[in-house]
Amino acid sequence: MTDEDWRLSDQETYLHGRKFRWAAWWPYRDGWDHDHCDFCFAEISADTTGHADFNEAWVTADDGYHWICPQCLEDFRTRFAFEVQAGPPREPSGSIGKLR
């Protein structure tokens, strides 16, 4: 990853060194129906109609507020010194948590 990666937008100020765990999406507040990956903006939701990109992803372990898709966590794990508490089950298709 380079500093020019389009997905970077000052996330280091609030994500560096954070712990993440794999989870099915849930609404952080009443009325919320989705979140977005903090890097690539992929939609993460409990939606099962195929609208959301993921229904499971990485979420900050301490507050459950920030969500990161599997590819972005892998891409930025070292740079941001992410700690991972538990990983997703491996699926033969490679579509971990991906709905479409």
Beta strands, then each sheet from edge to edge (+ up, - down):
strand 1: 19-24
strand 2: 35-36
strand 3: 43-44
strand 4: 56-60
strand 5: 67-68
strand 6: 83-84
sheet 1: 5+ 4- 1+ 6+
sheet 2: 2+ 3-
end
